[in-house]
Amino acid sequence: MNGFGICLRGVGFLTEYLVFKLNLQPAKLIEYKNDKSYLIEELIPSMLEHIVALEKLKGKEVYKISLEDKDEKQFKVAYDRLLSNTDNLLKLYEEILIHYGEKSEIFYSKEFLDLNSKCMNQRSKLVKEYPVLENAFTTFSDELIDREIGVSFESKIGTGIAHLRKFYKIKKYINEIGMQLENPLDVVAYYRPKDEQILIKLNPKKEEASENEARAYITYFESLINNNKTVVSKLGKVNINPIYDSIQLNDESYIEISFSFVYPNGNPSLDRHNILEASEAKEAQFTILGTDERPLKKEAIESIVNKEAKKGYLKNIFTKGRAIVKNIKRTGIL
């Protein structure tokens, strides 16, 4: 359960928050290196107000984040339009199948080709604006989707298949996983400028679900920032990572591990001397392979990775065939 548990204080629940870190790219950090306080305390909050409502908590340097309702409507309009077009595309594809079965000919009408192109563009735009939808593509198999929509795709009639499968994966994801994309989320979130952290209130009665919702919220929030031209012109594109209490490798049978770090938001000369600082790159990716496929020494990897994970600079870590336990940091203090 990744260390999940219920925290009690007396007869009530202890309020806890999952902790995430807002990271900027190197060019912006260098641009404001002599005026970091302005960047952190004024510019970032003012830019966030272009996409969300911020309410400063009384007596605290902390802002409550409220997503604007208009985005819910925009998502619904775009999704419903794509749903209607894709349902029509499926009907046209079925007509092509029938014609092929009767005549042994493949005929793509202009209506079908134009609609397929429109659907692909609409889907790409939707996924770009709501990157959490990409999870749908790895959550469900092609075979499952084919069975559910009840169409026996013919490999010789390949046009349209890619979009139809991807869209109906998205539809199933929204309907069954319940990521609440139209209003992400029944989630309470705060932004704390002093350490550029985003704190998401944890529901102690359903902690694992809360962590999944928090990750979805962060993905959604990050996409809002990175798709706003005004904000990007001032801050550049951002990366929001969990701050981890610990990264644990479960056993010593790892022969390959991949991970990536983002550019540190602190003073690079104090935080880390590495190729990121020297090249002013935004991210570094690593893959470590065991010699002659012998197991890697996990203690050394855990030490290095945990150092970055505790600062919010670890973007991802994965391996082949072995679980890596990642515990997001929690705090009881806003």
N, C-alpha and C positions, 0 to 999 in steps of 0.2 A: 504493500500500500504506500510505498515511498515515504514512510515515516509519518503518515497521517494519523491524527488522533484528536480527541476532543479535549479542549482545555477548559477547566472549570475554575471559577473563583467564587468560593462560597457556594451558593445555590444557583448562581447565574453563570453565563458564558463570558469568558474573557474575550474582549474585542481584539482581534488580530488583523494585520494587513499583510498581504503578499507584496514584496518589494521588487520594483523594476527600475532600470536606469535608462534615462534619455541620453543618447550619445550623438554628438555632432561630428561632422567630417573634419579632417585636418585643416582644410583651407579656412574654414570659419573660425576654428580655434586659434589659428595663427593670426588671422585678421584682428581678433579681439584679445590677443595675448596680453596687451597692456591695459585692457579695460574689461577684465573678466567679470567684475562685479556688475557692470552695466549689462553685459551679455546675459548673465544668469538671473539677475534680480529684476531687470526691466524688459530687455528685448524678447527673451523667450516667452515670458507670460503675455506680453502684448501681442506677439505673433500667434500664440495659442488661442487668443480671444477672437482671431479671425475665423476659427472653425468650431470652437466650443464656447460655452459660457463658463466663466471662472468666477467663483464667489469666495472672497477671502474670509477665512475663519476668524472670528473675533479673538484678538489677543495672540494669534499665531501667524507665522509666515508660511501659511499653507493655503492652497486654493482647492475648493471642491470643483470637480469637473462635471459639467452637464452637457451631454451631447444635444445638438439642436434637433428639434422635431422635423425640420424640413428635409433632413437627410433620409429619414424613414420614408417619406413620401416619394423622394427621388428614387430610392431603391425599388420601391414597389412598382412604380411606373415603368422603370427600365426592365425589371424582372418579368412583369406581366406581359409586356410587349414581346420580349424574347420567348416567353412560354407560348404565346399565341402563334408567333411565326414558326417556332420549332414544331409545334403540333401540325401545322399546315405542311411543313417540309416533310414530316414523317408520312403523311397521307400521300404526297406526291411520290415519295420514294416507293411506297407500297404499289402505286400504280405502275411504276417502272418495273418492279418485280413481276407483276402480273403480265405486263407486256412481254417481258423477257421469257417467262414461262410459256406463253402462247406462241410467240414468234421466234424465239431464240435470238432476239435482237435487243441491243441496248440503246435506248433512245432517251437522252436528257433534254427535256424541253427548256426553252429560255426561261420560262417561269421558275422552273426548279433550280437552274444554275444561278439565277439572280437571287432567289430566296436563300439558297445555301450560302452565297457570299455575304448577304446581309446578316444572316444568323451568326456566321463566324465572327464578323466584325462586332456585332452587338455583344456576343459572349466574351470576346477578348477584352472589350472595354469594361464590361461588368466585373470580370475577374481582376483586371488591373485596378479598378477602384475599390474592390473588396477582396484583397488577396487571400483572406481566410477561405474563400471558395475553392482555392487550389487543393485544399485537403480532400475535397470530394473525389478527385481523380485517383488518389491512392487508397481511399476508403472502400471503394466498391470496384469489383472486377467487371470487365467487359461482358463476360458470360452471364453474370447476374443481371446486368442491365438489359441484355438481349432477351433474356427470359421474361423479365418484368414488362417490357414494352411489347413483347409478343411478336417480334419480327425476326425472321430468319434472314439475316443479312447475307447477301451474295458477294463474295470477294471480288468477282468480276465487275460488280456494280459498286465500285469503291467510293465514288463521289457522294458526300453527305454523311457517310458512316461516322467519321471522326467527330463531327459536330454533334450528331444525334446522341452518340454514346456519352460525350462529355456533358452535354446539357442535361440529359436525364440523370447523370450522376449528381450534378449540382442540385437538381430538383429533389432527388431522394435525400441528399445530404441536408437540405434545408428542412424538409418535412420530417425526417426521422432523427437526425442528430440534434435538431432544435437549437442551433446556435443563435437564434433570435437576431438575425441579420438586419431586420427592418428597424429594430430598436435595440442595439446590442446591449441590450442587455440590461437586465435587471441587476446592474452592478454599480456599486458605490465606489468612486475613485477620487483620488486627490493628487495634486502636484505640489511638491515641496522644492522650491527653487534652490535652497542652500546646498543641496547635494544632487540636484537634478533627478530626483527620484519620483516615481509614480507609485502610489500606494493604493492597493485595491482591497477593500474590506472582505474578509473571509467569513463565510457562513459556517459556523462550527458544526451545524447539523448535517451538512453535506459537503465536507471539505474537498473530496476529490472532484466533485462536480464544480465547486467554486474555483478550483485551480484551472480546470479546463475552460471555464467561462472567462477567467482572468486572462488566459493566454489568447483567447479569441478576441477579447476586448482590446488587448494591446495590439494585436495584429490589425484590427480595424482602426484603432486610433492612429497607429503609425501610417496607415494608408491615407487617412484623412489629411495628415500633415504633409505627406510626400506628394499628394495630388493637388495641393493648393499652391498655385503659382506665386502668389504674394508671399506666402510663408517660406517657400523654397528659395525665393530670391534673397531673402534676408538670412535664413538659417542654413540653407542647403538641405539636402535630404538627410533625415535622421534615422537612427537605428535604436530601437528600444528592446533591451534584453532583460531577462530575469537576473536578479542578484541571487546567487545560490549560496546557501549555507554550506553545502557539501556536494561534491561529485564523487561517487563511489563506484569503483570497478568491482564487480561481484566475485571474480575468481581470477586465476592467473593463466587462463587459457586464451587470452587475447593475442592474436598475431597481427592484427591491423586495427588502428584507431585513427579516425579523422576528426579534426576540430578546426574552428576558425575563431580568431580574435578580431575585434574592431579596434580602431585607433583610440587610445586612451584620452578621456576628457580632462584628466588632471594635467599637471605639469609633466610633459613626457620625460624630461631629463631626470625627474625624481621617480616616476612610476616605472619606466621601462626603457632600457636602451636596446633597441632592436631595429629590424628593417623597416617597420612601420614609421618610426620616427625619422630615420634617415631618408626614406623615399617619400614621406608625407602621403603614404597610401592610406586608404580608409579601412582596409581589412587584409588579414593574412590567413591563408588556409594551409593546413598541415595534414599530411598523412604519414603515420609512423608504421613501419613494417618490421616485424621480427626477423632476425637473421636466420636464414634457412628455415623460415616458418616456425622458429622457436618462439615460445611465449615472451611477450614483452614484460619488463619489470614494472608492475603497476604502481608501486610506491612513488617512483620518480615522476610518472605521468600525473598521478593524483596531486602531487605537490605543486607542480607547475600549473596545471589546469585549475586547481582550486584557488590559487593565488589570483588568477584573472577572473574566475567566476564570482569571487566574493566582491569584486569591484564593478561587476556588471559588464565586463568586456568580452565574456565568452558568448559568442553568437550561437554556436551549436557544437555538438559532439555526438558522434555515432560510431558504431563498429559493426562488424559482420557476425551475426549469430549470437552475440552476448548482450545481456541487458546492462545498461549503465543507469544507475540510480541518481536522479537529480532532485535535490530538495531545495525548493525556492525559499529564500530567506523570509522570515516573518518578523514583524515588529508590532508592539502594542502601543507605540508612541507615534502620534501624528507630527 
